Amino acid sequence: MLHGPIRLGAHVSINHHATLEGGAAGIEIGDHSRIAAYATLYAFNHGREAGGLIREQPVTSRGIRIGRDVWLGARCGIVDGVTVGDHAVVAMGAVVTRDVPPWSVVAGNPARPIGRRPGAPPEEGGER
């Protein structure tokens, strides 16, 4: 399901049953990225202030940015406002609530770094 403003780079692959909801701010996916089956990307969020019905809460949208050469695993979820850096990998079933640095591999709920992609350059400020 694709809805809302979505910008796809060259050679992007989106597998079956993926849901990309662009909200108002949209979803941007860089060249050569892969989105596995049942991945969900929601570029909007509902308010939840006390004293008001949930259906009457305002909707906000900051957008989602997926870098170049990124792999989003099956059944992962990406929430509004997140940027996934170039060459990153998001594991199957991960729930991404924070930005993912380039070349990182993240997993879990909420997603946390578990490593770096093979061939990644040394991290800035790290050992060389």
Rosetta constraint file for C-alpha pairs under 8 A:
AtomPair CA 1 CA 17 HARMONIC 6.84 0.50
AtomPair CA 1 CA 18 HARMONIC 6.18 0.50
AtomPair CA 1 CA 19 HARMONIC 4.68 0.50
AtomPair CA 1 CA 20 HARMONIC 6.14 0.50
AtomPair CA 1 CA 21 HARMONIC 7.76 0.50
AtomPair CA 2 CA 6 HARMONIC 7.81 0.50
AtomPair CA 2 CA 19 HARMONIC 6.08 0.50
AtomPair CA 2 CA 20 HARMONIC 4.92 0.50
AtomPair CA 2 CA 21 HARMONIC 6.14 0.50
AtomPair CA 2 CA 22 HARMONIC 7.99 0.50
AtomPair CA 3 CA 20 HARMONIC 6.27 0.50
AtomPair CA 3 CA 21 HARMONIC 4.94 0.50
AtomPair CA 3 CA 22 HARMONIC 5.94 0.50
AtomPair CA 3 CA 23 HARMONIC 7.89 0.50
AtomPair CA 4 CA 21 HARMONIC 5.89 0.50
AtomPair CA 4 CA 22 HARMONIC 4.35 0.50
AtomPair CA 4 CA 23 HARMONIC 5.66 0.50
AtomPair CA 4 CA 24 HARMONIC 6.93 0.50
AtomPair CA 4 CA 26 HARMONIC 6.46 0.50
AtomPair CA 5 CA 22 HARMONIC 5.15 0.50
AtomPair CA 5 CA 23 HARMONIC 7.14 0.50
AtomPair CA 5 CA 24 HARMONIC 7.03 0.50
AtomPair CA 5 CA 25 HARMONIC 7.15 0.50
AtomPair CA 5 CA 26 HARMONIC 4.55 0.50
AtomPair CA 5 CA 27 HARMONIC 6.44 0.50
AtomPair CA 6 CA 20 HARMONIC 7.95 0.50
AtomPair CA 6 CA 22 HARMONIC 5.95 0.50
AtomPair CA 6 CA 26 HARMONIC 5.51 0.50
AtomPair CA 6 CA 27 HARMONIC 4.76 0.50
AtomPair CA 6 CA 28 HARMONIC 5.89 0.50
AtomPair CA 6 CA 29 HARMONIC 7.89 0.50
AtomPair CA 7 CA 26 HARMONIC 7.75 0.50
AtomPair CA 7 CA 27 HARMONIC 6.26 0.50
AtomPair CA 7 CA 28 HARMONIC 4.74 0.50
AtomPair CA 7 CA 29 HARMONIC 6.17 0.50
AtomPair CA 8 CA 12 HARMONIC 6.54 0.50
AtomPair CA 8 CA 28 HARMONIC 6.18 0.50
AtomPair CA 8 CA 29 HARMONIC 5.00 0.50
AtomPair CA 8 CA 30 HARMONIC 6.46 0.50
AtomPair CA 8 CA 31 HARMONIC 7.37 0.50
AtomPair CA 9 CA 28 HARMONIC 7.97 0.50
AtomPair CA 9 CA 29 HARMONIC 5.87 0.50
AtomPair CA 9 CA 30 HARMONIC 4.75 0.50
AtomPair CA 9 CA 31 HARMONIC 4.23 0.50
AtomPair CA 9 CA 32 HARMONIC 7.19 0.50
AtomPair CA 10 CA 30 HARMONIC 7.43 0.50
AtomPair CA 10 CA 31 HARMONIC 4.68 0.50
AtomPair CA 10 CA 32 HARMONIC 6.25 0.50
AtomPair CA 11 CA 31 HARMONIC 5.94 0.50
AtomPair CA 11 CA 32 HARMONIC 4.88 0.50
AtomPair CA 11 CA 33 HARMONIC 7.25 0.50
AtomPair CA 12 CA 29 HARMONIC 7.61 0.50
AtomPair CA 12 CA 30 HARMONIC 7.49 0.50
AtomPair CA 12 CA 31 HARMONIC 5.98 0.50
AtomPair CA 12 CA 32 HARMONIC 5.03 0.50
AtomPair CA 12 CA 33 HARMONIC 5.01 0.50
AtomPair CA 12 CA 34 HARMONIC 5.92 0.50
AtomPair CA 12 CA 35 HARMONIC 7.97 0.50
AtomPair CA 13 CA 32 HARMONIC 7.56 0.50
AtomPair CA 13 CA 33 HARMONIC 6.50 0.50
AtomPair CA 13 CA 34 HARMONIC 4.83 0.50
AtomPair CA 13 CA 35 HARMONIC 6.01 0.50
AtomPair CA 14 CA 18 HARMONIC 6.91 0.50
AtomPair CA 14 CA 34 HARMONIC 6.26 0.50
AtomPair CA 14 CA 35 HARMONIC 4.80 0.50
AtomPair CA 14 CA 36 HARMONIC 6.40 0.50
AtomPair CA 14 CA 37 HARMONIC 7.56 0.50
AtomPair CA 15 CA 35 HARMONIC 6.12 0.50
AtomPair CA 15 CA 36 HARMONIC 5.16 0.50
AtomPair CA 15 CA 37 HARMONIC 4.83 0.50
AtomPair CA 15 CA 38 HARMONIC 7.70 0.50
AtomPair CA 16 CA 36 HARMONIC 7.60 0.50
AtomPair CA 16 CA 37 HARMONIC 5.07 0.50
AtomPair CA 16 CA 38 HARMONIC 6.77 0.50
AtomPair CA 17 CA 37 HARMONIC 5.65 0.50
AtomPair CA 17 CA 38 HARMONIC 4.82 0.50
AtomPair CA 17 CA 39 HARMONIC 7.52 0.50
AtomPair CA 18 CA 35 HARMONIC 7.59 0.50
AtomPair CA 18 CA 36 HARMONIC 7.20 0.50
AtomPair CA 18 CA 37 HARMONIC 5.47 0.50
AtomPair CA 18 CA 38 HARMONIC 4.35 0.50
AtomPair CA 18 CA 39 HARMONIC 4.80 0.50
AtomPair CA 18 CA 40 HARMONIC 5.89 0.50
AtomPair CA 19 CA 38 HARMONIC 6.92 0.50
AtomPair CA 19 CA 39 HARMONIC 6.30 0.50
AtomPair CA 19 CA 40 HARMONIC 4.72 0.50
AtomPair CA 19 CA 41 HARMONIC 6.17 0.50
AtomPair CA 19 CA 42 HARMONIC 7.94 0.50
AtomPair CA 20 CA 27 HARMONIC 7.72 0.50
AtomPair CA 20 CA 40 HARMONIC 6.01 0.50
AtomPair CA 20 CA 41 HARMONIC 4.85 0.50
AtomPair CA 20 CA 42 HARMONIC 6.26 0.50
AtomPair CA 21 CA 26 HARMONIC 7.76 0.50
AtomPair CA 21 CA 27 HARMONIC 7.69 0.50
AtomPair CA 21 CA 41 HARMONIC 6.13 0.50
AtomPair CA 21 CA 42 HARMONIC 4.93 0.50
AtomPair CA 21 CA 43 HARMONIC 6.04 0.50
AtomPair CA 21 CA 44 HARMONIC 7.84 0.50
AtomPair CA 22 CA 26 HARMONIC 4.06 0.50
AtomPair CA 22 CA 27 HARMONIC 5.18 0.50
AtomPair CA 22 CA 41 HARMONIC 7.88 0.50
AtomPair CA 22 CA 42 HARMONIC 6.41 0.50
AtomPair CA 22 CA 43 HARMONIC 4.98 0.50
AtomPair CA 22 CA 44 HARMONIC 7.23 0.50
AtomPair CA 22 CA 63 HARMONIC 6.95 0.50
AtomPair CA 22 CA 64 HARMONIC 7.91 0.50
AtomPair CA 23 CA 42 HARMONIC 7.19 0.50
AtomPair CA 23 CA 43 HARMONIC 5.08 0.50
AtomPair CA 23 CA 44 HARMONIC 5.03 0.50
AtomPair CA 23 CA 61 HARMONIC 5.89 0.50
AtomPair CA 23 CA 63 HARMONIC 7.29 0.50
AtomPair CA 24 CA 43 HARMONIC 7.64 0.50
AtomPair CA 24 CA 44 HARMONIC 7.33 0.50
AtomPair CA 24 CA 60 HARMONIC 7.99 0.50
AtomPair CA 24 CA 61 HARMONIC 5.68 0.50
AtomPair CA 24 CA 62 HARMONIC 7.84 0.50
AtomPair CA 24 CA 63 HARMONIC 7.54 0.50
AtomPair CA 25 CA 43 HARMONIC 6.96 0.50
AtomPair CA 25 CA 44 HARMONIC 7.95 0.50
AtomPair CA 25 CA 61 HARMONIC 5.45 0.50
AtomPair CA 25 CA 62 HARMONIC 5.46 0.50
AtomPair CA 25 CA 63 HARMONIC 4.60 0.50
AtomPair CA 25 CA 64 HARMONIC 7.98 0.50
AtomPair CA 26 CA 43 HARMONIC 6.25 0.50
AtomPair CA 26 CA 61 HARMONIC 7.93 0.50
AtomPair CA 26 CA 62 HARMONIC 7.79 0.50
AtomPair CA 26 CA 63 HARMONIC 4.91 0.50
AtomPair CA 26 CA 64 HARMONIC 6.59 0.50
AtomPair CA 27 CA 43 HARMONIC 6.65 0.50
AtomPair CA 27 CA 63 HARMONIC 5.67 0.50
AtomPair CA 27 CA 64 HARMONIC 4.79 0.50
AtomPair CA 27 CA 65 HARMONIC 5.91 0.50
AtomPair CA 27 CA 66 HARMONIC 7.73 0.50
AtomPair CA 28 CA 64 HARMONIC 6.39 0.50
AtomPair CA 28 CA 65 HARMONIC 4.90 0.50
AtomPair CA 28 CA 66 HARMONIC 5.97 0.50
AtomPair CA 29 CA 33 HARMONIC 7.01 0.50
AtomPair CA 29 CA 65 HARMONIC 6.22 0.50
AtomPair CA 29 CA 66 HARMONIC 4.64 0.50
AtomPair CA 29 CA 67 HARMONIC 6.06 0.50
AtomPair CA 29 CA 68 HARMONIC 7.20 0.50
AtomPair CA 30 CA 66 HARMONIC 6.01 0.50
AtomPair CA 30 CA 67 HARMONIC 4.74 0.50
AtomPair CA 30 CA 68 HARMONIC 4.16 0.50
AtomPair CA 30 CA 69 HARMONIC 6.98 0.50
AtomPair CA 30 CA 70 HARMONIC 7.85 0.50
AtomPair CA 31 CA 67 HARMONIC 7.62 0.50
AtomPair CA 31 CA 68 HARMONIC 4.94 0.50
AtomPair CA 31 CA 69 HARMONIC 6.27 0.50
AtomPair CA 32 CA 68 HARMONIC 6.11 0.50
AtomPair CA 32 CA 69 HARMONIC 4.80 0.50
AtomPair CA 32 CA 70 HARMONIC 7.30 0.50
AtomPair CA 33 CA 67 HARMONIC 7.54 0.50
AtomPair CA 33 CA 68 HARMONIC 5.86 0.50
AtomPair CA 33 CA 69 HARMONIC 4.43 0.50
AtomPair CA 33 CA 70 HARMONIC 4.56 0.50
AtomPair CA 33 CA 71 HARMONIC 5.88 0.50
AtomPair CA 34 CA 69 HARMONIC 7.40 0.50
AtomPair CA 34 CA 70 HARMONIC 6.17 0.50
AtomPair CA 34 CA 71 HARMONIC 4.82 0.50
AtomPair CA 34 CA 72 HARMONIC 6.17 0.50
AtomPair CA 35 CA 39 HARMONIC 6.71 0.50
AtomPair CA 35 CA 71 HARMONIC 6.12 0.50
AtomPair CA 35 CA 72 HARMONIC 4.85 0.50
AtomPair CA 35 CA 73 HARMONIC 6.57 0.50
AtomPair CA 35 CA 74 HARMONIC 7.58 0.50
AtomPair CA 36 CA 71 HARMONIC 7.72 0.50
AtomPair CA 36 CA 72 HARMONIC 5.97 0.50
AtomPair CA 36 CA 73 HARMONIC 5.14 0.50
AtomPair CA 36 CA 74 HARMONIC 4.63 0.50
AtomPair CA 36 CA 75 HARMONIC 7.46 0.50
AtomPair CA 37 CA 73 HARMONIC 7.61 0.50
AtomPair CA 37 CA 74 HARMONIC 4.95 0.50
AtomPair CA 37 CA 75 HARMONIC 6.53 0.50
AtomPair CA 38 CA 74 HARMONIC 5.68 0.50
AtomPair CA 38 CA 75 HARMONIC 4.65 0.50
AtomPair CA 38 CA 76 HARMONIC 7.42 0.50
AtomPair CA 39 CA 72 HARMONIC 7.20 0.50
AtomPair CA 39 CA 73 HARMONIC 6.98 0.50
AtomPair CA 39 CA 74 HARMONIC 5.49 0.50
AtomPair CA 39 CA 75 HARMONIC 4.39 0.50
AtomPair CA 39 CA 76 HARMONIC 4.88 0.50
AtomPair CA 39 CA 77 HARMONIC 5.88 0.50
AtomPair CA 40 CA 75 HARMONIC 6.90 0.50
AtomPair CA 40 CA 76 HARMONIC 6.35 0.50
AtomPair CA 40 CA 77 HARMONIC 4.74 0.50
AtomPair CA 40 CA 78 HARMONIC 6.32 0.50
AtomPair CA 41 CA 64 HARMONIC 7.76 0.50
AtomPair CA 41 CA 77 HARMONIC 5.83 0.50
AtomPair CA 41 CA 78 HARMONIC 4.75 0.50
AtomPair CA 41 CA 79 HARMONIC 6.14 0.50
AtomPair CA 41 CA 80 HARMONIC 7.73 0.50
AtomPair CA 42 CA 64 HARMONIC 7.85 0.50
AtomPair CA 42 CA 78 HARMONIC 6.54 0.50
AtomPair CA 42 CA 79 HARMONIC 5.41 0.50
AtomPair CA 42 CA 80 HARMONIC 5.75 0.50
AtomPair CA 43 CA 61 HARMONIC 5.79 0.50
AtomPair CA 43 CA 62 HARMONIC 6.57 0.50
AtomPair CA 43 CA 63 HARMONIC 4.74 0.50
AtomPair CA 43 CA 64 HARMONIC 5.70 0.50
AtomPair CA 43 CA 79 HARMONIC 6.32 0.50
AtomPair CA 43 CA 80 HARMONIC 4.15 0.50
AtomPair CA 43 CA 81 HARMONIC 6.88 0.50
AtomPair CA 44 CA 59 HARMONIC 6.76 0.50
AtomPair CA 44 CA 60 HARMONIC 5.52 0.50
AtomPair CA 44 CA 61 HARMONIC 4.19 0.50
AtomPair CA 44 CA 62 HARMONIC 6.81 0.50
AtomPair CA 44 CA 63 HARMONIC 7.03 0.50
AtomPair CA 44 CA 79 HARMONIC 7.69 0.50
AtomPair CA 44 CA 80 HARMONIC 5.29 0.50
AtomPair CA 45 CA 59 HARMONIC 5.63 0.50
AtomPair CA 45 CA 60 HARMONIC 5.34 0.50
AtomPair CA 45 CA 61 HARMONIC 6.34 0.50
AtomPair CA 45 CA 80 HARMONIC 6.66 0.50
AtomPair CA 46 CA 54 HARMONIC 7.87 0.50
AtomPair CA 46 CA 57 HARMONIC 6.30 0.50
AtomPair CA 46 CA 58 HARMONIC 6.04 0.50
AtomPair CA 46 CA 59 HARMONIC 4.57 0.50
AtomPair CA 46 CA 60 HARMONIC 6.43 0.50
AtomPair CA 47 CA 54 HARMONIC 7.39 0.50
AtomPair CA 47 CA 57 HARMONIC 4.93 0.50
AtomPair CA 47 CA 58 HARMONIC 5.30 0.50
AtomPair CA 47 CA 59 HARMONIC 6.08 0.50
AtomPair CA 47 CA 60 HARMONIC 7.54 0.50
AtomPair CA 48 CA 52 HARMONIC 7.79 0.50
AtomPair CA 48 CA 54 HARMONIC 6.32 0.50
AtomPair CA 48 CA 57 HARMONIC 6.32 0.50
AtomPair CA 49 CA 57 HARMONIC 7.28 0.50
AtomPair CA 52 CA 56 HARMONIC 6.66 0.50
AtomPair CA 52 CA 57 HARMONIC 6.83 0.50
AtomPair CA 53 CA 57 HARMONIC 6.64 0.50
AtomPair CA 61 CA 80 HARMONIC 6.64 0.50
AtomPair CA 61 CA 81 HARMONIC 7.55 0.50
AtomPair CA 62 CA 80 HARMONIC 6.05 0.50
AtomPair CA 62 CA 81 HARMONIC 4.94 0.50
AtomPair CA 63 CA 80 HARMONIC 5.60 0.50
AtomPair CA 63 CA 81 HARMONIC 5.22 0.50
AtomPair CA 63 CA 82 HARMONIC 7.36 0.50
AtomPair CA 64 CA 78 HARMONIC 7.85 0.50
AtomPair CA 64 CA 79 HARMONIC 7.45 0.50
AtomPair CA 64 CA 80 HARMONIC 5.77 0.50
AtomPair CA 64 CA 81 HARMONIC 5.40 0.50
AtomPair CA 64 CA 82 HARMONIC 5.22 0.50
AtomPair CA 64 CA 83 HARMONIC 5.86 0.50
AtomPair CA 65 CA 81 HARMONIC 7.98 0.50
AtomPair CA 65 CA 82 HARMONIC 6.52 0.50
AtomPair CA 65 CA 83 HARMONIC 4.58 0.50
AtomPair CA 65 CA 84 HARMONIC 6.23 0.50
AtomPair CA 66 CA 70 HARMONIC 7.07 0.50
AtomPair CA 66 CA 83 HARMONIC 5.85 0.50
AtomPair CA 66 CA 84 HARMONIC 4.82 0.50
AtomPair CA 66 CA 85 HARMONIC 6.51 0.50
AtomPair CA 66 CA 86 HARMONIC 7.48 0.50
AtomPair CA 67 CA 83 HARMONIC 7.55 0.50
AtomPair CA 67 CA 84 HARMONIC 5.80 0.50
AtomPair CA 67 CA 85 HARMONIC 4.90 0.50
AtomPair CA 67 CA 86 HARMONIC 4.27 0.50
AtomPair CA 67 CA 87 HARMONIC 7.12 0.50
AtomPair CA 67 CA 88 HARMONIC 7.92 0.50
AtomPair CA 68 CA 85 HARMONIC 7.47 0.50
AtomPair CA 68 CA 86 HARMONIC 4.64 0.50
AtomPair CA 68 CA 87 HARMONIC 6.16 0.50
AtomPair CA 69 CA 86 HARMONIC 6.01 0.50
AtomPair CA 69 CA 87 HARMONIC 4.81 0.50
AtomPair CA 69 CA 88 HARMONIC 7.39 0.50
AtomPair CA 70 CA 84 HARMONIC 7.78 0.50
AtomPair CA 70 CA 85 HARMONIC 7.63 0.50
AtomPair CA 70 CA 86 HARMONIC 6.05 0.50
AtomPair CA 70 CA 87 HARMONIC 4.81 0.50
AtomPair CA 70 CA 88 HARMONIC 5.05 0.50
AtomPair CA 70 CA 89 HARMONIC 5.86 0.50
AtomPair CA 71 CA 87 HARMONIC 7.62 0.50
AtomPair CA 71 CA 88 HARMONIC 6.58 0.50
AtomPair CA 71 CA 89 HARMONIC 4.83 0.50
AtomPair CA 71 CA 90 HARMONIC 6.24 0.50
AtomPair CA 72 CA 76 HARMONIC 6.73 0.50
AtomPair CA 72 CA 89 HARMONIC 6.09 0.50
AtomPair CA 72 CA 90 HARMONIC 4.87 0.50
AtomPair CA 72 CA 91 HARMONIC 6.75 0.50
AtomPair CA 72 CA 92 HARMONIC 7.57 0.50
AtomPair CA 73 CA 89 HARMONIC 7.53 0.50
AtomPair CA 73 CA 90 HARMONIC 5.64 0.50
AtomPair CA 73 CA 91 HARMONIC 4.96 0.50
AtomPair CA 73 CA 92 HARMONIC 4.31 0.50
AtomPair CA 73 CA 93 HARMONIC 7.07 0.50
AtomPair CA 73 CA 94 HARMONIC 7.92 0.50
AtomPair CA 74 CA 91 HARMONIC 7.54 0.50
AtomPair CA 74 CA 92 HARMONIC 4.74 0.50
AtomPair CA 74 CA 93 HARMONIC 6.34 0.50
AtomPair CA 75 CA 92 HARMONIC 5.82 0.50
AtomPair CA 75 CA 93 HARMONIC 4.76 0.50
AtomPair CA 75 CA 94 HARMONIC 7.45 0.50
AtomPair CA 76 CA 90 HARMONIC 7.20 0.50
AtomPair CA 76 CA 91 HARMONIC 6.95 0.50
AtomPair CA 76 CA 92 HARMONIC 5.51 0.50
AtomPair CA 76 CA 93 HARMONIC 4.25 0.50
AtomPair CA 76 CA 94 HARMONIC 4.68 0.50
AtomPair CA 76 CA 95 HARMONIC 5.76 0.50
AtomPair CA 76 CA 96 HARMONIC 7.66 0.50
AtomPair CA 77 CA 93 HARMONIC 7.15 0.50
AtomPair CA 77 CA 94 HARMONIC 6.29 0.50
AtomPair CA 77 CA 95 HARMONIC 4.70 0.50
AtomPair CA 77 CA 96 HARMONIC 6.00 0.50
AtomPair CA 78 CA 82 HARMONIC 6.96 0.50
AtomPair CA 78 CA 95 HARMONIC 6.15 0.50
AtomPair CA 78 CA 96 HARMONIC 4.86 0.50
AtomPair CA 78 CA 97 HARMONIC 6.63 0.50
AtomPair CA 79 CA 95 HARMONIC 7.88 0.50
AtomPair CA 79 CA 96 HARMONIC 6.38 0.50
AtomPair CA 79 CA 97 HARMONIC 5.74 0.50
AtomPair CA 82 CA 96 HARMONIC 7.53 0.50
AtomPair CA 82 CA 97 HARMONIC 6.65 0.50
AtomPair CA 82 CA 98 HARMONIC 5.70 0.50
AtomPair CA 82 CA 99 HARMONIC 5.03 0.50
AtomPair CA 82 CA 100 HARMONIC 7.80 0.50
AtomPair CA 83 CA 98 HARMONIC 7.63 0.50
AtomPair CA 83 CA 99 HARMONIC 4.85 0.50
AtomPair CA 83 CA 100 HARMONIC 6.33 0.50
AtomPair CA 84 CA 88 HARMONIC 6.75 0.50
AtomPair CA 84 CA 99 HARMONIC 5.78 0.50
AtomPair CA 84 CA 100 HARMONIC 4.65 0.50
AtomPair CA 84 CA 101 HARMONIC 6.52 0.50
AtomPair CA 84 CA 102 HARMONIC 7.15 0.50
AtomPair CA 85 CA 99 HARMONIC 7.72 0.50
AtomPair CA 85 CA 100 HARMONIC 5.74 0.50
AtomPair CA 85 CA 101 HARMONIC 5.00 0.50
AtomPair CA 85 CA 102 HARMONIC 4.01 0.50
AtomPair CA 85 CA 103 HARMONIC 7.07 0.50
AtomPair CA 85 CA 104 HARMONIC 7.96 0.50
AtomPair CA 86 CA 101 HARMONIC 7.75 0.50
AtomPair CA 86 CA 102 HARMONIC 4.74 0.50
AtomPair CA 86 CA 103 HARMONIC 6.42 0.50
AtomPair CA 87 CA 102 HARMONIC 5.76 0.50
AtomPair CA 87 CA 103 HARMONIC 4.75 0.50
AtomPair CA 87 CA 104 HARMONIC 7.49 0.50
AtomPair CA 87 CA 117 HARMONIC 7.61 0.50
AtomPair CA 88 CA 100 HARMONIC 7.28 0.50
AtomPair CA 88 CA 101 HARMONIC 7.15 0.50
AtomPair CA 88 CA 102 HARMONIC 5.39 0.50
AtomPair CA 88 CA 103 HARMONIC 4.39 0.50
AtomPair CA 88 CA 104 HARMONIC 4.83 0.50
AtomPair CA 88 CA 105 HARMONIC 5.84 0.50
AtomPair CA 88 CA 116 HARMONIC 7.99 0.50
AtomPair CA 88 CA 117 HARMONIC 7.09 0.50
AtomPair CA 89 CA 103 HARMONIC 7.33 0.50
AtomPair CA 89 CA 104 HARMONIC 6.32 0.50
AtomPair CA 89 CA 105 HARMONIC 4.68 0.50
AtomPair CA 89 CA 106 HARMONIC 6.45 0.50
AtomPair CA 89 CA 117 HARMONIC 7.39 0.50
AtomPair CA 90 CA 94 HARMONIC 6.55 0.50
AtomPair CA 90 CA 105 HARMONIC 5.92 0.50
AtomPair CA 90 CA 106 HARMONIC 5.12 0.50
AtomPair CA 90 CA 107 HARMONIC 6.23 0.50
AtomPair CA 91 CA 105 HARMONIC 7.21 0.50
AtomPair CA 91 CA 106 HARMONIC 6.04 0.50
AtomPair CA 91 CA 107 HARMONIC 4.96 0.50
AtomPair CA 91 CA 108 HARMONIC 7.66 0.50
AtomPair CA 92 CA 107 HARMONIC 7.34 0.50
AtomPair CA 93 CA 107 HARMONIC 7.54 0.50
AtomPair CA 93 CA 108 HARMONIC 6.97 0.50
AtomPair CA 93 CA 109 HARMONIC 7.88 0.50
AtomPair CA 94 CA 106 HARMONIC 7.38 0.50
AtomPair CA 94 CA 107 HARMONIC 4.97 0.50
AtomPair CA 94 CA 108 HARMONIC 4.65 0.50
AtomPair CA 94 CA 109 HARMONIC 5.57 0.50
AtomPair CA 94 CA 110 HARMONIC 6.83 0.50
AtomPair CA 94 CA 111 HARMONIC 5.41 0.50
AtomPair CA 95 CA 107 HARMONIC 7.71 0.50
AtomPair CA 95 CA 108 HARMONIC 6.48 0.50
AtomPair CA 95 CA 109 HARMONIC 4.98 0.50
AtomPair CA 95 CA 110 HARMONIC 5.15 0.50
AtomPair CA 95 CA 111 HARMONIC 5.33 0.50
AtomPair CA 96 CA 109 HARMONIC 7.43 0.50
AtomPair CA 96 CA 110 HARMONIC 6.05 0.50
AtomPair CA 96 CA 111 HARMONIC 5.07 0.50
AtomPair CA 97 CA 110 HARMONIC 6.42 0.50
AtomPair CA 97 CA 111 HARMONIC 7.01 0.50
AtomPair CA 98 CA 111 HARMONIC 7.87 0.50
AtomPair CA 100 CA 104 HARMONIC 6.67 0.50
AtomPair CA 100 CA 106 HARMONIC 7.57 0.50
AtomPair CA 103 CA 116 HARMONIC 5.65 0.50
AtomPair CA 103 CA 117 HARMONIC 5.46 0.50
AtomPair CA 103 CA 120 HARMONIC 5.93 0.50
AtomPair CA 104 CA 113 HARMONIC 6.49 0.50
AtomPair CA 104 CA 114 HARMONIC 7.81 0.50
AtomPair CA 104 CA 115 HARMONIC 6.12 0.50
AtomPair CA 104 CA 116 HARMONIC 4.53 0.50
AtomPair CA 104 CA 117 HARMONIC 6.13 0.50
AtomPair CA 105 CA 113 HARMONIC 5.72 0.50
AtomPair CA 105 CA 114 HARMONIC 5.77 0.50
AtomPair CA 105 CA 115 HARMONIC 5.15 0.50
AtomPair CA 105 CA 116 HARMONIC 5.24 0.50
AtomPair CA 105 CA 117 HARMONIC 6.25 0.50
AtomPair CA 106 CA 111 HARMONIC 5.60 0.50
AtomPair CA 106 CA 112 HARMONIC 5.10 0.50
AtomPair CA 106 CA 113 HARMONIC 4.28 0.50
AtomPair CA 106 CA 114 HARMONIC 5.46 0.50
AtomPair CA 106 CA 115 HARMONIC 7.16 0.50
AtomPair CA 107 CA 111 HARMONIC 4.74 0.50
AtomPair CA 107 CA 112 HARMONIC 5.57 0.50
AtomPair CA 107 CA 113 HARMONIC 6.59 0.50
AtomPair CA 107 CA 114 HARMONIC 6.59 0.50
AtomPair CA 108 CA 112 HARMONIC 6.26 0.50
AtomPair CA 116 CA 120 HARMONIC 6.64 0.50
AtomPair CA 122 CA 126 HARMONIC 6.56 0.50
AtomPair CA 122 CA 127 HARMONIC 6.89 0.50
AtomPair CA 122 CA 128 HARMONIC 6.13 0.50
AtomPair CA 123 CA 127 HARMONIC 7.54 0.50
